[in-house]
Amino acid sequence: MNQPTFLRVFLVVVAAAIAGAPSCTDQQTSATGSADQMPKTESSKPMSDGEQGMEVDEQVLIARQKLAERLGVDLSAIMIDTVRQVHWSDGAVGCPKPGMMYTQAIVPGVLILLRADGEVHRYHAALGRPPSYCPADRAQAPALGQGEETM
């Protein structure tokens, strides 16, 4: 594939991901072999037609509640530092777990940075999905997060 054709295909894929179009790579594929032989797989499960994802505000609230519970502090002690809509490079949403395999597709999502006791805590999510805590040693930068608006 020549470079101009590759660039056009890439731009179409990115545009589809931004628009929320389902992708064939969002589906988890099956493999033969025993569970001991095959690596574990995680993916961002696509939403069904009748399922509505949560709003970013809900994702932030859930992240704050999870952090307050994890630290054993009152919710009022959890401050919002940054909330950005980003694009993750794969189904790991910027926080891959060792030994896991993930869908290889651009995943629209949210990066939530919360502050408690002077420390920043990262929560990552796909759009419409609950956020998860991401330890700094596993955190990856968004694939297309540069220059995107802070919410």
Secondary structure, 3 states (H helix, E strand, C coil): CCHHHHHHHHHHHHHHHHHCCCCHHHCCCCCCCCCCCCCEEECCCCCCCCCCCCCHHHHHHHHHHHHHHHHCCCHHHCEEEEEEEEEECCCCCCCCCCCEEECCCCEEEEEEEEEECCEEEEEEEECCCCCEEECCCCCCCCCCCCCCCEC
